[in-house]
Structure formats: structure tokens, C-alpha cells
Amino acid sequence: MHYVDGYVIAVPKHKLDDYKALAIIAGSVWMEHGALSYVECVGDDVPYGKFTSFPRAVHAKDDEVVVFSWVTYESREIRDAVVGKVMDDPRLREEEWKNIFDGKRMIYGGFHSFLEL
């Protein structure tokens, strides 16, 4: 079974093209450093829930879209090594993304998969 990192962020609609360009670079960086897959998705059917929802989780504003992303790895150990290399990669410096989305509102986590069909 694979190890998965999941991310959810809010991106201003007028910066979505900038985010997509950054995602292409980020995906390349992750894959170069050993990720098995890298997926980015823009919310299409993510209603604002009464108690919980993707938009609530990231405090999405009316002029923002929710982006859901995940990266897969062979194992947690490989993920830890890959993420270390990614964080040191100069192509993904904070200056490259801090004007596109608010990293303080990102939710993320690592997960052991238990079922893959």
C-alpha cells in the first residue's frame, strides 16, 4: 500500500492560472525527487456546508476556489525523504507561492492507505 499526502487550499479565482503554472513546477519537483504521482484538482462541486465542508476548512472566501491535491509515495520513509528534498528545492521557494495562496489556511496530512482498487 502507498503513503499519501493530502492538501486542501483556497486560491483566489483571479490567481488560478498562476496557481496552475506553479502546480506544474511543483509536480515536476515532487516527481523528480521520488513521488509516484502528483494530482491537483479545482473544486467543482464543493458546497459550503452547515457545519463542515472543504470551503469551511480553509476559510474560503466568495472570490476563491478550493483546490484539493494529493501526492503518493511507496512508503512513509520515502515520503519523508522526498518532502525534505522538495522543501530544499529552490524552485519552490516561499516567494514563488506566498502571493498566490495563503499557506496559513492550508490543511494537509499524511495517510497510510489501507485499500487500493
Backbone as a chain_set.jsonl record, in Angstrom:
{"seq": "MHYVDGYVIAVPKHKLDDYKALAIIAGSVWMEHGALSYVECVGDDVPYGKFTSFPRAVHAKDDEVVVFSWVTYESREIRDAVVGKVMDDPRLREEEWKNIFDGKRMIYGGFHSFLEL", "coords": {"N": [[0.833, -1.187, 0.0], [0.38, 2.285, -0.61], [1.754, 5.466, 0.548], [0.179, 8.531, 1.287], [0.054, 12.004, 0.813], [-2.15, 14.597, 1.544], [-3.684, 17.661, 0.543], [-5.459, 20.7, 1.047], [-6.454, 23.792, -0.147], [-7.333, 27.303, -0.401], [-7.729, 29.254, -3.247], [-7.486, 32.391, -4.745], [-9.795, 33.274, -7.264], [-8.95, 34.893, -9.389], [-6.278, 34.33, -9.424], [-5.935, 31.786, -10.23], [-4.832, 30.786, -12.656], [-2.142, 31.439, -12.25], [-1.652, 29.786, -10.072], [-2.007, 27.278, -11.27], [0.167, 27.239, -13.031], [2.259, 27.245, -11.183], [1.702, 24.785, -9.977], [2.363, 22.984, -11.987], [5.138, 23.2, -12.015], [5.651, 22.454, -9.343], [4.651, 19.819, -9.314], [6.454, 18.593, -11.072], [8.81, 18.871, -9.596], [8.227, 17.329, -7.276], [7.901, 14.795, -8.474], [10.439, 14.401, -9.649], [11.938, 14.088, -7.355], [11.059, 11.705, -6.318], [8.326, 11.048, -5.856], [5.416, 9.057, -6.534], [3.044, 9.774, -7.797], [1.283, 12.813, -8.604], [-1.296, 14.953, -8.012], [-3.583, 17.521, -8.82], [-6.547, 19.248, -8.146], [-9.324, 21.289, -9.003], [-11.971, 22.682, -7.231], [-15.293, 21.806, -8.034], [-17.784, 20.908, -7.314], [-18.306, 21.661, -4.485], [-19.954, 22.332, -1.985], [-20.764, 24.858, 0.441], [-20.84, 23.862, 3.572], [-23.18, 23.355, 6.331], [-22.081, 22.748, 8.833], [-19.54, 21.512, 8.449], [-17.154, 21.48, 5.787], [-15.263, 21.491, 2.715], [-14.804, 24.227, 1.831], [-15.258, 25.593, 4.276], [-13.242, 24.501, 5.869], [-10.875, 25.644, 4.933], [-11.386, 28.266, 5.153], [-12.483, 29.556, 2.883], [-13.125, 32.279, 0.757], [-15.705, 34.201, -0.944], [-14.642, 34.892, -3.409], [-12.846, 32.912, -3.998], [-11.559, 29.664, -4.936], [-11.668, 26.188, -4.075], [-8.897, 24.081, -3.823], [-7.884, 20.804, -4.148], [-5.456, 18.462, -3.45], [-3.159, 15.736, -3.974], [-0.381, 13.595, -3.217], [1.423, 10.695, -3.971], [3.406, 8.051, -2.555], [5.876, 5.422, -2.243], [6.267, 4.651, 0.426], [6.092, 5.757, 3.902], [8.62, 6.401, 4.795], [10.004, 6.948, 2.421], [8.434, 9.091, 1.586], [9.081, 10.983, 3.614], [11.767, 11.482, 3.001], [11.528, 12.46, 0.362], [9.926, 14.778, 0.727], [11.657, 16.296, 2.294], [13.669, 16.868, 0.406], [12.15, 18.271, -1.47], [11.374, 20.534, -0.008], [13.8, 21.792, 0.191], [14.316, 22.482, -2.387], [15.113, 24.956, -4.702], [13.273, 25.83, -6.605], [10.805, 25.97, -5.464], [10.552, 27.998, -3.602], [9.316, 30.048, -0.905], [8.682, 32.601, -1.817], [7.728, 32.111, -4.321], [5.139, 31.149, -4.067], [3.713, 32.5, -2.041], [2.276, 34.787, -2.752], [0.226, 33.801, -4.179], [-1.467, 31.995, -2.823], [-2.765, 31.604, 0.538], [-0.826, 30.171, 2.767], [-1.264, 29.706, 5.457], [-3.856, 28.938, 5.708], [-3.972, 26.441, 4.665], [-4.834, 23.017, 4.766], [-3.463, 19.903, 5.627], [-2.088, 16.595, 5.49], [-0.597, 13.389, 6.237], [-1.153, 10.071, 5.116], [-1.612, 6.594, 5.621], [-2.401, 4.301, 3.212], [-5.075, 1.939, 3.095], [-6.639, 0.551, 1.403], [-6.643, -0.083, -1.968], [-7.942, -0.029, -5.077]], "CA": [[0.0, 0.0, 0.0], [1.137, 3.529, -0.73], [1.588, 6.544, 1.51], [-0.444, 9.645, 0.569], [-0.073, 13.329, 1.413], [-3.285, 15.324, 1.009], [-3.66, 19.098, 0.781], [-6.611, 21.487, 0.612], [-6.184, 25.229, -0.011], [-8.211, 28.243, -1.097], [-6.971, 30.055, -4.208], [-8.312, 33.431, -5.36], [-10.163, 32.922, -8.641], [-8.15, 35.648, -10.348], [-4.905, 33.822, -9.403], [-5.961, 30.355, -10.526], [-3.853, 30.481, -13.712], [-0.824, 31.477, -11.607], [-1.544, 28.579, -9.269], [-1.826, 26.136, -12.173], [1.553, 27.284, -13.513], [3.073, 26.807, -10.06], [1.442, 23.359, -9.768], [3.143, 22.234, -12.985], [6.511, 23.174, -11.499], [5.661, 21.662, -8.107], [4.506, 18.413, -9.674], [7.733, 18.135, -11.633], [9.771, 18.781, -8.494], [7.876, 16.16, -6.465], [8.179, 13.574, -9.24], [11.896, 14.273, -9.774], [12.51, 13.682, -6.072], [10.674, 10.353, -5.96], [6.898, 10.773, -5.696], [4.844, 8.168, -7.552], [2.037, 10.537, -8.545], [1.017, 14.165, -8.112], [-2.603, 15.31, -8.578], [-4.167, 18.793, -8.399], [-7.947, 19.328, -8.574], [-10.041, 22.525, -8.667], [-13.325, 22.379, -6.79], [-16.385, 21.988, -8.98], [-19.0, 20.63, -6.563], [-17.875, 21.709, -3.091], [-20.857, 23.26, -1.322], [-20.443, 25.397, 1.759], [-21.662, 23.078, 4.494], [-23.729, 23.995, 7.528], [-21.153, 22.55, 9.935], [-18.196, 21.253, 7.926], [-17.04, 21.394, 4.334], [-13.949, 21.922, 2.227], [-14.642, 25.682, 1.923], [-15.141, 25.992, 5.69], [-11.965, 24.043, 6.412], [-9.793, 26.55, 4.527], [-11.92, 29.629, 5.242], [-12.572, 30.084, 1.52], [-13.957, 33.467, 0.561], [-16.562, 34.132, -2.136], [-13.849, 35.065, -4.626], [-11.821, 31.875, -4.013], [-11.927, 28.286, -5.242], [-10.963, 25.197, -3.267], [-8.025, 23.171, -4.559], [-7.616, 19.568, -3.413], [-4.288, 17.857, -4.085], [-2.519, 14.65, -3.254], [0.873, 13.06, -3.73], [1.61, 9.336, -3.466], [4.78, 7.574, -2.376], [5.976, 3.992, -1.916], [6.206, 4.441, 1.874], [6.264, 6.944, 4.735], [10.057, 6.712, 4.824], [10.326, 7.609, 1.155], [7.767, 10.399, 1.637], [9.865, 11.897, 4.445], [12.965, 11.853, 2.238], [11.11, 13.283, -0.784], [9.484, 16.094, 1.209], [12.865, 17.024, 2.685], [14.309, 17.369, -0.818], [11.253, 19.265, -2.071], [11.442, 21.771, 0.787], [15.103, 22.419, -0.084], [14.441, 22.774, -3.815], [14.956, 26.407, -4.913], [12.148, 26.145, -7.49], [9.571, 26.101, -4.68], [10.747, 28.94, -2.5], [8.086, 30.696, -0.434], [8.39, 33.756, -2.664], [7.047, 31.642, -5.527], [3.732, 30.819, -3.845], [3.023, 33.247, -0.989], [1.374, 35.775, -3.333], [-0.814, 33.093, -4.923], [-2.424, 31.483, -1.842], [-2.41, 31.799, 1.939], [-0.405, 28.895, 3.325], [-1.772, 29.539, 6.82], [-5.187, 28.322, 5.64], [-3.843, 25.109, 4.07], [-4.894, 21.842, 5.629], [-2.69, 18.843, 4.994], [-1.756, 15.475, 6.352], [-0.085, 12.183, 5.62], [-2.06, 8.955, 5.349], [-1.303, 5.237, 5.15], [-3.566, 3.739, 2.518], [-5.411, 0.582, 3.517], [-7.371, -0.085, 0.325], [-6.404, 0.479, -3.289], [-8.621, -0.893, -6.059]], "C": [[0.882, 1.258, 0.0], [0.888, 4.469, 0.445], [1.112, 7.761, 0.719], [-0.38, 10.913, 1.419], [-1.252, 14.009, 0.751], [-3.235, 16.781, 1.431], [-4.965, 19.722, 0.308], [-6.271, 22.95, 0.873], [-7.284, 26.025, -0.713], [-7.336, 29.123, -1.982], [-7.899, 31.132, -4.768], [-8.564, 33.099, -6.834], [-9.289, 33.645, -9.656], [-6.679, 35.211, -10.37], [-4.833, 32.338, -9.758], [-4.974, 29.976, -11.625], [-2.428, 30.494, -13.156], [-0.611, 30.212, -10.781], [-1.295, 27.362, -10.16], [-0.405, 26.09, -12.72], [2.506, 26.814, -12.415], [2.914, 25.307, -9.83], [2.225, 22.506, -10.767], [4.593, 22.117, -12.526], [6.585, 22.276, -10.271], [5.549, 20.174, -8.404], [5.786, 17.829, -10.229], [8.772, 17.93, -10.536], [9.491, 17.535, -7.658], [8.246, 14.867, -7.195], [9.683, 13.346, -9.4], [12.523, 13.728, -8.5], [11.967, 12.352, -5.566], [9.211, 10.068, -5.702], [6.431, 9.85, -6.818], [3.814, 8.875, -8.414], [1.807, 11.868, -7.846], [-0.261, 14.628, -8.794], [-3.09, 16.619, -7.968], [-5.578, 18.876, -8.964], [-8.549, 20.656, -8.121], [-11.475, 22.152, -8.329], [-14.373, 22.726, -7.832], [-17.729, 21.812, -8.268], [-18.629, 20.527, -5.092], [-18.73, 22.731, -2.333], [-20.348, 23.687, 0.054], [-21.381, 24.727, 2.756], [-22.126, 23.868, 5.705], [-22.754, 23.903, 8.698], [-19.715, 22.358, 9.463], [-18.25, 21.184, 6.409], [-15.609, 21.774, 3.953], [-13.809, 23.446, 2.307], [-14.499, 26.172, 3.364], [-13.759, 25.659, 6.236], [-10.826, 25.008, 6.102], [-10.226, 28.011, 4.552], [-11.978, 30.302, 3.872], [-13.542, 31.257, 1.465], [-14.753, 33.316, -0.732], [-15.773, 34.217, -3.435], [-12.725, 34.031, -4.736], [-12.419, 30.523, -4.409], [-11.117, 27.368, -4.334], [-10.152, 24.294, -4.197], [-7.685, 22.006, -3.631], [-6.504, 18.842, -4.163], [-3.806, 16.671, -3.275], [-1.295, 14.171, -4.004], [1.014, 11.658, -3.15], [3.084, 8.946, -3.491], [4.744, 6.08, -2.087], [5.781, 3.733, -0.425], [6.336, 5.767, 2.605], [7.733, 7.367, 4.751], [10.481, 7.436, 3.549], [9.676, 8.979, 1.109], [8.591, 11.391, 2.443], [11.115, 12.373, 3.706], [12.606, 12.779, 1.078], [10.731, 14.687, -0.314], [10.681, 16.922, 1.663], [13.57, 17.638, 1.486], [13.461, 18.463, -1.476], [11.362, 20.593, -1.327], [12.757, 22.514, 0.574], [15.267, 22.838, -1.539], [14.176, 24.258, -4.072], [13.795, 26.783, -5.833], [10.845, 26.356, -6.732], [9.763, 26.973, -3.45], [9.429, 29.61, -2.14], [7.707, 31.888, -1.304], [7.592, 33.365, -3.909], [5.549, 31.425, -5.31], [3.001, 31.729, -2.866], [2.084, 34.33, -1.524], [0.245, 35.134, -4.139], [-1.885, 32.547, -3.969], [-1.871, 31.672, -0.443], [-2.098, 30.446, 2.569], [-0.894, 28.649, 4.743], [-3.145, 28.879, 6.832], [-5.155, 26.945, 4.976], [-4.097, 24.057, 5.146], [-4.179, 20.717, 4.89], [-2.454, 17.728, 6.0], [-1.248, 14.311, 5.54], [-0.921, 10.99, 6.044], [-1.479, 7.65, 4.816], [-2.548, 4.732, 4.439], [-3.81, 2.325, 3.041], [-6.215, -0.172, 2.466], [-7.056, 0.642, -0.959], [-7.003, -0.489, -4.306], [-8.194, -0.529, -7.467]], "O": [[1.985, 1.264, 0.547], [-0.051, 4.294, 1.222], [1.583, 8.0, -0.392], [-0.72, 10.893, 2.602], [-1.356, 14.005, -0.476], [-2.799, 17.102, 2.536], [-5.516, 19.317, -0.716], [-5.852, 23.311, 1.973], [-8.055, 25.488, -1.507], [-6.33, 29.67, -1.53], [-8.997, 30.813, -5.223], [-7.652, 32.693, -7.553], [-8.924, 33.066, -10.68], [-5.914, 35.659, -11.224], [-3.786, 31.709, -9.604], [-4.334, 28.928, -11.528], [-1.602, 29.666, -13.539], [0.476, 29.635, -10.788], [-0.465, 26.514, -9.836], [0.167, 25.009, -12.859], [3.45, 26.071, -12.685], [3.892, 24.626, -9.52], [2.697, 21.422, -10.422], [5.201, 21.052, -12.638], [7.477, 21.434, -10.167], [6.265, 19.363, -7.817], [6.161, 16.704, -9.898], [9.515, 16.949, -10.541], [10.407, 16.767, -7.361], [8.831, 13.959, -6.605], [10.148, 12.211, -9.295], [13.514, 12.999, -8.548], [12.365, 11.901, -4.492], [8.871, 8.937, -5.355], [6.987, 9.862, -7.916], [3.714, 8.616, -9.613], [2.096, 12.027, -6.66], [-0.315, 14.692, -10.022], [-3.023, 16.81, -6.754], [-5.783, 18.601, -10.146], [-8.316, 21.097, -6.996], [-12.117, 21.395, -9.058], [-14.343, 23.799, -8.433], [-18.698, 22.498, -8.592], [-18.635, 19.438, -4.519], [-18.29, 23.851, -2.073], [-19.606, 22.966, 0.721], [-22.58, 25.004, 2.771], [-21.553, 24.898, 6.059], [-22.61, 24.853, 9.467], [-18.788, 22.96, 10.004], [-19.288, 20.864, 5.829], [-14.852, 22.307, 4.765], [-12.791, 23.929, 2.805], [-13.703, 27.07, 3.637], [-13.174, 26.447, 6.981], [-9.913, 25.173, 6.911], [-9.527, 28.884, 4.039], [-11.581, 31.456, 3.714], [-14.625, 31.224, 2.048], [-14.499, 32.406, -1.521], [-16.196, 33.671, -4.454], [-11.763, 34.238, -5.476], [-13.613, 30.277, -4.241], [-10.026, 27.72, -3.884], [-10.65, 23.813, -5.215], [-7.259, 22.196, -2.492], [-6.6, 18.632, -5.372], [-4.009, 16.598, -2.063], [-1.176, 14.308, -5.222], [0.753, 11.451, -1.964], [3.876, 9.423, -4.303], [3.699, 5.537, -1.729], [5.199, 2.718, -0.043], [6.655, 6.787, 1.995], [8.042, 8.558, 4.722], [11.224, 8.416, 3.598], [10.293, 9.938, 0.645], [8.785, 12.526, 2.008], [11.474, 13.548, 3.786], [13.296, 13.769, 0.836], [11.172, 15.676, -0.9], [10.713, 18.131, 1.436], [14.015, 18.785, 1.537], [13.993, 19.455, -1.975], [11.434, 21.653, -1.949], [12.821, 23.729, 0.756], [16.256, 23.483, -1.888], [13.119, 24.766, -3.697], [13.373, 27.939, -5.843], [9.878, 26.867, -7.297], [9.199, 26.706, -2.389], [8.533, 29.725, -2.976], [6.521, 32.153, -1.503], [6.871, 34.184, -4.478], [4.77, 31.507, -6.26], [1.77, 31.736, -2.856], [1.175, 34.75, -0.808], [-0.591, 35.833, -4.712], [-3.076, 32.624, -4.27], [-0.671, 31.874, -0.255], [-3.005, 29.67, 2.868], [-0.935, 27.503, 5.191], [-3.556, 28.321, 7.85], [-6.206, 26.347, 4.75], [-3.641, 24.186, 6.282], [-4.284, 20.6, 3.669], [-2.607, 17.913, 7.207], [-1.435, 14.244, 4.325], [-1.35, 10.902, 7.194], [-0.93, 7.6, 3.716], [-3.636, 4.739, 5.014], [-2.87, 1.608, 3.383], [-6.453, -1.372, 2.599], [-7.189, 1.863, -1.03], [-6.598, -1.65, -4.372], [-8.655, -1.141, -8.43]]}, "num_chains": 1, "name": "protein.A"}
